[in-house]
Amino acid sequence: MPGCSVLLNAPGGPEELEQFGAFRTATVDASSIALRHRLGQPANPIVNTAILGAFARFSAVVALDSVIKAVLELIKRKQDANVAAVRASYDSLRLAAEA
């Protein structure tokens, strides 16, 4: 479908995902980011805030500051770690080259 976008939690870059070549694609290693910030366990990383940071950058629908504000308002545990995961994923988003 032209005009669609795909954001994936994946350790590699979007160029490795040929099956999504028709879409605007990006990847972020949200699992590693979550584990680095002690969010979850190795077998079950909690990636929700890491995905939010990547989504903010990829979509440009919501500002990074707005995501951080929401995390601080809504998440009561490990706030510093969750904010750090948001920032790390925002900064480490990997976009596929536009064709």
TITORPA-242550 format. One record per atom (N, C-alpha, C): residue number from 0; residue in one letter; atom name; x, y, z. Coordinates in nm, 2 decimals. Layout:
N
+--------+------+--------+--------+--------+--------+
! drenfi ! doro ! nudren !      x !      y !      z !
+--------+------+--------+--------+--------+--------+
!    NUM !    a !     CA !      X !      Y !      Z !
...
+--------+------+--------+--------+--------+--------+
END
This chain:
99
+--------+------+--------+--------+--------+--------+
! drenfi ! doro ! nudren !      x !      y !      z !
+--------+------+--------+--------+--------+--------+
!      0 !    m !      N !   0.08 !  -0.12 !   0.00 !
!      0 !    m !     CA !   0.00 !   0.00 !   0.00 !
!      0 !    m !      C !   0.09 !   0.13 !   0.00 !
!      1 !    p !      N !   0.09 !   0.20 !  -0.10 !
!      1 !    p !     CA !   0.17 !   0.32 !  -0.11 !
!      1 !    p !      C !   0.13 !   0.42 !   0.01 !
!      2 !    g !      N !   0.23 !   0.49 !   0.06 !
!      2 !    g !     CA !   0.21 !   0.58 !   0.17 !
!      2 !    g !      C !   0.21 !   0.52 !   0.31 !
!      3 !    c !      N !   0.22 !   0.39 !   0.32 !
!      3 !    c !     CA !   0.22 !   0.33 !   0.45 !
!      3 !    c !      C !   0.36 !   0.33 !   0.51 !
!      4 !    s !      N !   0.37 !   0.32 !   0.64 !
!      4 !    s !     CA !   0.49 !   0.32 !   0.71 !
!      4 !    s !      C !   0.50 !   0.20 !   0.81 !
!      5 !    v !      N !   0.62 !   0.15 !   0.83 !
!      5 !    v !     CA !   0.64 !   0.04 !   0.92 !
!      5 !    v !      C !   0.76 !   0.07 !   1.01 !
!      6 !    l !      N !   0.73 !   0.07 !   1.14 !
!      6 !    l !     CA !   0.83 !   0.08 !   1.25 !
!      6 !    l !      C !   0.84 !  -0.05 !   1.32 !
!      7 !    l !      N !   0.96 !  -0.10 !   1.32 !
!      7 !    l !     CA !   0.99 !  -0.24 !   1.38 !
!      7 !    l !      C !   1.09 !  -0.23 !   1.49 !
!      8 !    n !      N !   1.06 !  -0.31 !   1.59 !
!      8 !    n !     CA !   1.16 !  -0.34 !   1.70 !
!      8 !    n !      C !   1.25 !  -0.45 !   1.64 !
!      9 !    a !      N !   1.37 !  -0.41 !   1.60 !
!      9 !    a !     CA !   1.46 !  -0.51 !   1.53 !
!      9 !    a !      C !   1.60 !  -0.46 !   1.56 !
!     10 !    p !      N !   1.69 !  -0.55 !   1.58 !
!     10 !    p !     CA !   1.83 !  -0.52 !   1.60 !
!     10 !    p !      C !   1.90 !  -0.46 !   1.48 !
!     11 !    g !      N !   1.86 !  -0.50 !   1.36 !
!     11 !    g !     CA !   1.93 !  -0.46 !   1.24 !
!     11 !    g !      C !   1.86 !  -0.33 !   1.18 !
!     12 !    g !      N !   1.92 !  -0.29 !   1.08 !
!     12 !    g !     CA !   1.87 !  -0.17 !   1.01 !
!     12 !    g !      C !   1.76 !  -0.20 !   0.92 !
!     13 !    p !      N !   1.69 !  -0.10 !   0.87 !
!     13 !    p !     CA !   1.57 !  -0.13 !   0.79 !
!     13 !    p !      C !   1.61 !  -0.18 !   0.65 !
!     14 !    e !      N !   1.73 !  -0.16 !   0.61 !
!     14 !    e !     CA !   1.78 !  -0.21 !   0.48 !
!     14 !    e !      C !   1.78 !  -0.36 !   0.47 !
!     15 !    e !      N !   1.78 !  -0.42 !   0.59 !
!     15 !    e !     CA !   1.78 !  -0.57 !   0.60 !
!     15 !    e !      C !   1.64 !  -0.63 !   0.58 !
!     16 !    l !      N !   1.54 !  -0.54 !   0.57 !
!     16 !    l !     CA !   1.40 !  -0.59 !   0.57 !
!     16 !    l !      C !   1.34 !  -0.57 !   0.43 !
!     17 !    e !      N !   1.39 !  -0.65 !   0.34 !
!     17 !    e !     CA !   1.34 !  -0.63 !   0.20 !
!     17 !    e !      C !   1.19 !  -0.65 !   0.18 !
!     18 !    q !      N !   1.13 !  -0.73 !   0.26 !
!     18 !    q !     CA !   0.99 !  -0.76 !   0.25 !
!     18 !    q !      C !   0.90 !  -0.63 !   0.27 !
!     19 !    f !      N !   0.96 !  -0.53 !   0.33 !
!     19 !    f !     CA !   0.89 !  -0.40 !   0.35 !
!     19 !    f !      C !   0.94 !  -0.29 !   0.25 !
!     20 !    g !      N !   1.00 !  -0.33 !   0.15 !
!     20 !    g !     CA !   1.06 !  -0.23 !   0.05 !
!     20 !    g !      C !   0.96 !  -0.13 !   0.00 !
!     21 !    a !      N !   0.84 !  -0.17 !  -0.01 !
!     21 !    a !     CA !   0.74 !  -0.07 !  -0.07 !
!     21 !    a !      C !   0.69 !   0.03 !   0.03 !
!     22 !    f !      N !   0.73 !   0.02 !   0.15 !
!     22 !    f !     CA !   0.69 !   0.11 !   0.26 !
!     22 !    f !      C !   0.80 !   0.20 !   0.31 !
!     23 !    r !      N !   0.77 !   0.31 !   0.37 !
!     23 !    r !     CA !   0.86 !   0.39 !   0.45 !
!     23 !    r !      C !   0.89 !   0.31 !   0.57 !
!     24 !    t !      N !   1.02 !   0.27 !   0.60 !
!     24 !    t !     CA !   1.05 !   0.18 !   0.71 !
!     24 !    t !      C !   1.16 !   0.24 !   0.80 !
!     25 !    a !      N !   1.15 !   0.20 !   0.92 !
!     25 !    a !     CA !   1.25 !   0.23 !   1.02 !
!     25 !    a !      C !   1.26 !   0.12 !   1.13 !
!     26 !    t !      N !   1.37 !   0.11 !   1.19 !
!     26 !    t !     CA !   1.39 !   0.02 !   1.30 !
!     26 !    t !      C !   1.45 !   0.08 !   1.42 !
!     27 !    v !      N !   1.43 !   0.02 !   1.53 !
!     27 !    v !     CA !   1.49 !   0.06 !   1.66 !
!     27 !    v !      C !   1.50 !  -0.07 !   1.74 !
!     28 !    d !      N !   1.62 !  -0.08 !   1.80 !
!     28 !    d !     CA !   1.64 !  -0.20 !   1.89 !
!     28 !    d !      C !   1.58 !  -0.17 !   2.03 !
!     29 !    a !      N !   1.45 !  -0.16 !   2.03 !
!     29 !    a !     CA !   1.38 !  -0.13 !   2.16 !
!     29 !    a !      C !   1.41 !  -0.23 !   2.27 !
!     30 !    s !      N !   1.42 !  -0.36 !   2.23 !
!     30 !    s !     CA !   1.45 !  -0.46 !   2.33 !
!     30 !    s !      C !   1.58 !  -0.43 !   2.40 !
!     31 !    s !      N !   1.69 !  -0.41 !   2.33 !
!     31 !    s !     CA !   1.82 !  -0.38 !   2.39 !
!     31 !    s !      C !   1.81 !  -0.25 !   2.47 !
!     32 !    i !      N !   1.74 !  -0.15 !   2.42 !
!     32 !    i !     CA !   1.73 !  -0.02 !   2.49 !
!     32 !    i !      C !   1.66 !  -0.05 !   2.62 !
!     33 !    a !      N !   1.55 !  -0.12 !   2.62 !
!     33 !    a !     CA !   1.48 !  -0.15 !   2.74 !
!     33 !    a !      C !   1.56 !  -0.22 !   2.84 !
!     34 !    l !      N !   1.64 !  -0.32 !   2.80 !
!     34 !    l !     CA !   1.72 !  -0.40 !   2.89 !
!     34 !    l !      C !   1.84 !  -0.31 !   2.94 !
!     35 !    r !      N !   1.89 !  -0.23 !   2.86 !
!     35 !    r !     CA !   2.00 !  -0.14 !   2.91 !
!     35 !    r !      C !   1.95 !  -0.05 !   3.02 !
!     36 !    h !      N !   1.82 !  -0.02 !   3.02 !
!     36 !    h !     CA !   1.77 !   0.07 !   3.12 !
!     36 !    h !      C !   1.69 !  -0.01 !   3.23 !
!     37 !    r !      N !   1.71 !  -0.14 !   3.23 !
!     37 !    r !     CA !   1.66 !  -0.23 !   3.33 !
!     37 !    r !      C !   1.50 !  -0.22 !   3.33 !
!     38 !    l !      N !   1.45 !  -0.23 !   3.21 !
!     38 !    l !     CA !   1.30 !  -0.23 !   3.20 !
!     38 !    l !      C !   1.27 !  -0.37 !   3.15 !
!     39 !    g !      N !   1.23 !  -0.46 !   3.24 !
!     39 !    g !     CA !   1.20 !  -0.60 !   3.21 !
!     39 !    g !      C !   1.32 !  -0.69 !   3.24 !
!     40 !    q !      N !   1.31 !  -0.81 !   3.19 !
!     40 !    q !     CA !   1.41 !  -0.91 !   3.20 !
!     40 !    q !      C !   1.45 !  -0.95 !   3.06 !
!     41 !    p !      N !   1.57 !  -1.02 !   3.05 !
!     41 !    p !     CA !   1.62 !  -1.06 !   2.92 !
!     41 !    p !      C !   1.52 !  -1.14 !   2.84 !
!     42 !    a !      N !   1.44 !  -1.22 !   2.90 !
!     42 !    a !     CA !   1.35 !  -1.30 !   2.83 !
!     42 !    a !      C !   1.22 !  -1.22 !   2.80 !
!     43 !    n !      N !   1.20 !  -1.11 !   2.86 !
!     43 !    n !     CA !   1.08 !  -1.03 !   2.85 !
!     43 !    n !      C !   1.11 !  -0.88 !   2.87 !
!     44 !    p !      N !   1.18 !  -0.82 !   2.78 !
!     44 !    p !     CA !   1.20 !  -0.67 !   2.79 !
!     44 !    p !      C !   1.07 !  -0.60 !   2.78 !
!     45 !    i !      N !   1.06 !  -0.49 !   2.85 !
!     45 !    i !     CA !   0.94 !  -0.41 !   2.85 !
!     45 !    i !      C !   0.97 !  -0.29 !   2.75 !
!     46 !    v !      N !   0.92 !  -0.30 !   2.63 !
!     46 !    v !     CA !   0.97 !  -0.20 !   2.53 !
!     46 !    v !      C !   0.87 !  -0.09 !   2.50 !
!     47 !    n !      N !   0.76 !  -0.08 !   2.58 !
!     47 !    n !     CA !   0.66 !   0.02 !   2.54 !
!     47 !    n !      C !   0.72 !   0.17 !   2.53 !
!     48 !    t !      N !   0.79 !   0.21 !   2.63 !
!     48 !    t !     CA !   0.84 !   0.35 !   2.63 !
!     48 !    t !      C !   0.95 !   0.37 !   2.52 !
!     49 !    a !      N !   1.03 !   0.26 !   2.50 !
!     49 !    a !     CA !   1.13 !   0.27 !   2.39 !
!     49 !    a !      C !   1.06 !   0.29 !   2.25 !
!     50 !    i !      N !   0.95 !   0.21 !   2.23 !
!     50 !    i !     CA !   0.88 !   0.22 !   2.11 !
!     50 !    i !      C !   0.82 !   0.36 !   2.09 !
!     51 !    l !      N !   0.77 !   0.42 !   2.20 !
!     51 !    l !     CA !   0.71 !   0.55 !   2.20 !
!     51 !    l !      C !   0.81 !   0.66 !   2.15 !
!     52 !    g !      N !   0.93 !   0.65 !   2.20 !
!     52 !    g !     CA !   1.03 !   0.75 !   2.16 !
!     52 !    g !      C !   1.06 !   0.74 !   2.01 !
!     53 !    a !      N !   1.08 !   0.61 !   1.96 !
!     53 !    a !     CA !   1.10 !   0.59 !   1.82 !
!     53 !    a !      C !   0.98 !   0.64 !   1.74 !
!     54 !    f !      N !   0.86 !   0.61 !   1.78 !
!     54 !    f !     CA !   0.74 !   0.65 !   1.71 !
!     54 !    f !      C !   0.73 !   0.81 !   1.70 !
!     55 !    a !      N !   0.77 !   0.87 !   1.81 !
!     55 !    a !     CA !   0.77 !   1.02 !   1.81 !
!     55 !    a !      C !   0.86 !   1.07 !   1.69 !
!     56 !    r !      N !   0.97 !   1.02 !   1.68 !
!     56 !    r !     CA !   1.07 !   1.07 !   1.58 !
!     56 !    r !      C !   1.02 !   1.02 !   1.44 !
!     57 !    f !      N !   0.98 !   0.90 !   1.43 !
!     57 !    f !     CA !   0.94 !   0.84 !   1.30 !
!     57 !    f !      C !   0.82 !   0.91 !   1.24 !
!     58 !    s !      N !   0.72 !   0.93 !   1.32 !
!     58 !    s !     CA !   0.59 !   0.98 !   1.28 !
!     58 !    s !      C !   0.58 !   1.13 !   1.27 !
!     59 !    a !      N !   0.65 !   1.20 !   1.36 !
!     59 !    a !     CA !   0.64 !   1.35 !   1.37 !
!     59 !    a !      C !   0.49 !   1.39 !   1.41 !
!     60 !    v !      N !   0.42 !   1.29 !   1.46 !
!     60 !    v !     CA !   0.28 !   1.32 !   1.51 !
!     60 !    v !      C !   0.28 !   1.38 !   1.65 !
!     61 !    v !      N !   0.38 !   1.34 !   1.73 !
!     61 !    v !     CA !   0.38 !   1.39 !   1.86 !
!     61 !    v !      C !   0.53 !   1.43 !   1.89 !
!     62 !    a !      N !   0.55 !   1.53 !   1.97 !
!     62 !    a !     CA !   0.68 !   1.58 !   2.00 !
!     62 !    a !      C !   0.74 !   1.50 !   2.11 !
!     63 !    l !      N !   0.88 !   1.49 !   2.11 !
!     63 !    l !     CA !   0.95 !   1.42 !   2.21 !
!     63 !    l !      C !   0.91 !   1.47 !   2.35 !
!     64 !    d !      N !   0.91 !   1.60 !   2.37 !
!     64 !    d !     CA !   0.88 !   1.66 !   2.50 !
!     64 !    d !      C !   0.74 !   1.61 !   2.54 !
!     65 !    s !      N !   0.64 !   1.60 !   2.45 !
!     65 !    s !     CA !   0.51 !   1.56 !   2.49 !
!     65 !    s !      C !   0.51 !   1.41 !   2.54 !
!     66 !    v !      N !   0.59 !   1.33 !   2.47 !
!     66 !    v !     CA !   0.60 !   1.19 !   2.51 !
!     66 !    v !      C !   0.66 !   1.18 !   2.65 !
!     67 !    i !      N !   0.76 !   1.25 !   2.67 !
!     67 !    i !     CA !   0.83 !   1.25 !   2.80 !
!     67 !    i !      C !   0.73 !   1.30 !   2.91 !
!     68 !    k !      N !   0.66 !   1.41 !   2.88 !
!     68 !    k !     CA !   0.56 !   1.46 !   2.98 !
!     68 !    k !      C !   0.46 !   1.35 !   3.01 !
!     69 !    a !      N !   0.41 !   1.28 !   2.91 !
!     69 !    a !     CA !   0.31 !   1.18 !   2.94 !
!     69 !    a !      C !   0.37 !   1.06 !   3.02 !
!     70 !    v !      N !   0.49 !   1.03 !   2.99 !
!     70 !    v !     CA !   0.56 !   0.92 !   3.07 !
!     70 !    v !      C !   0.57 !   0.96 !   3.21 !
!     71 !    l !      N !   0.61 !   1.08 !   3.24 !
!     71 !    l !     CA !   0.62 !   1.13 !   3.38 !
!     71 !    l !      C !   0.49 !   1.14 !   3.45 !
!     72 !    e !      N !   0.38 !   1.17 !   3.38 !
!     72 !    e !     CA !   0.25 !   1.18 !   3.44 !
!     72 !    e !      C !   0.18 !   1.04 !   3.46 !
!     73 !    l !      N !   0.21 !   0.95 !   3.37 !
!     73 !    l !     CA !   0.13 !   0.82 !   3.37 !
!     73 !    l !      C !   0.21 !   0.70 !   3.42 !
!     74 !    i !      N !   0.34 !   0.71 !   3.42 !
!     74 !    i !     CA !   0.42 !   0.59 !   3.47 !
!     74 !    i !      C !   0.48 !   0.63 !   3.60 !
!     75 !    k !      N !   0.44 !   0.56 !   3.70 !
!     75 !    k !     CA !   0.49 !   0.59 !   3.84 !
!     75 !    k !      C !   0.61 !   0.52 !   3.88 !
!     76 !    r !      N !   0.65 !   0.41 !   3.81 !
!     76 !    r !     CA !   0.77 !   0.33 !   3.85 !
!     76 !    r !      C !   0.88 !   0.35 !   3.75 !
!     77 !    k !      N !   1.00 !   0.36 !   3.80 !
!     77 !    k !     CA !   1.12 !   0.37 !   3.71 !
!     77 !    k !      C !   1.10 !   0.49 !   3.61 !
!     78 !    q !      N !   1.06 !   0.60 !   3.66 !
!     78 !    q !     CA !   1.04 !   0.71 !   3.57 !
!     78 !    q !      C !   1.17 !   0.75 !   3.49 !
!     79 !    d !      N !   1.28 !   0.76 !   3.57 !
!     79 !    d !     CA !   1.41 !   0.80 !   3.50 !
!     79 !    d !      C !   1.45 !   0.70 !   3.40 !
!     80 !    a !      N !   1.43 !   0.57 !   3.42 !
!     80 !    a !     CA !   1.47 !   0.47 !   3.33 !
!     80 !    a !      C !   1.38 !   0.48 !   3.20 !
!     81 !    n !      N !   1.25 !   0.50 !   3.23 !
!     81 !    n !     CA !   1.15 !   0.51 !   3.11 !
!     81 !    n !      C !   1.18 !   0.63 !   3.03 !
!     82 !    v !      N !   1.21 !   0.74 !   3.09 !
!     82 !    v !     CA !   1.24 !   0.86 !   3.01 !
!     82 !    v !      C !   1.37 !   0.84 !   2.94 !
!     83 !    a !      N !   1.47 !   0.78 !   3.00 !
!     83 !    a !     CA !   1.60 !   0.75 !   2.93 !
!     83 !    a !      C !   1.57 !   0.66 !   2.81 !
!     84 !    a !      N !   1.48 !   0.56 !   2.82 !
!     84 !    a !     CA !   1.45 !   0.47 !   2.71 !
!     84 !    a !      C !   1.38 !   0.55 !   2.60 !
!     85 !    v !      N !   1.30 !   0.64 !   2.63 !
!     85 !    v !     CA !   1.23 !   0.72 !   2.53 !
!     85 !    v !      C !   1.34 !   0.80 !   2.45 !
!     86 !    r !      N !   1.42 !   0.87 !   2.52 !
!     86 !    r !     CA !   1.53 !   0.95 !   2.46 !
!     86 !    r !      C !   1.62 !   0.86 !   2.38 !
!     87 !    a !      N !   1.66 !   0.75 !   2.43 !
!     87 !    a !     CA !   1.76 !   0.66 !   2.36 !
!     87 !    a !      C !   1.70 !   0.61 !   2.23 !
!     88 !    s !      N !   1.57 !   0.57 !   2.23 !
!     88 !    s !     CA !   1.51 !   0.52 !   2.11 !
!     88 !    s !      C !   1.49 !   0.63 !   2.01 !
!     89 !    y !      N !   1.45 !   0.75 !   2.06 !
!     89 !    y !     CA !   1.44 !   0.86 !   1.97 !
!     89 !    y !      C !   1.57 !   0.89 !   1.89 !
!     90 !    d !      N !   1.68 !   0.88 !   1.97 !
!     90 !    d !     CA !   1.81 !   0.91 !   1.91 !
!     90 !    d !      C !   1.86 !   0.80 !   1.82 !
!     91 !    s !      N !   1.82 !   0.68 !   1.85 !
!     91 !    s !     CA !   1.88 !   0.56 !   1.77 !
!     91 !    s !      C !   1.79 !   0.51 !   1.66 !
!     92 !    l !      N !   1.68 !   0.57 !   1.63 !
!     92 !    l !     CA !   1.60 !   0.53 !   1.52 !
!     92 !    l !      C !   1.68 !   0.52 !   1.39 !
!     93 !    r !      N !   1.66 !   0.42 !   1.32 !
!     93 !    r !     CA !   1.73 !   0.40 !   1.19 !
!     93 !    r !      C !   1.62 !   0.40 !   1.08 !
!     94 !    l !      N !   1.63 !   0.50 !   0.99 !
!     94 !    l !     CA !   1.54 !   0.52 !   0.88 !
!     94 !    l !      C !   1.60 !   0.45 !   0.75 !
!     95 !    a !      N !   1.51 !   0.39 !   0.68 !
!     95 !    a !     CA !   1.56 !   0.34 !   0.55 !
!     95 !    a !      C !   1.58 !   0.46 !   0.45 !
!     96 !    a !      N !   1.67 !   0.44 !   0.36 !
!     96 !    a !     CA !   1.69 !   0.54 !   0.26 !
!     96 !    a !      C !   1.56 !   0.55 !   0.17 !
!     97 !    e !      N !   1.52 !   0.67 !   0.15 !
!     97 !    e !     CA !   1.41 !   0.69 !   0.06 !
!     97 !    e !      C !   1.44 !   0.66 !  -0.08 !
!     98 !    a !      N !   1.35 !   0.59 !  -0.15 !
!     98 !    a !     CA !   1.38 !   0.54 !  -0.28 !
!     98 !    a !      C !   1.34 !   0.65 !  -0.38 !
+--------+------+--------+--------+--------+--------+
END
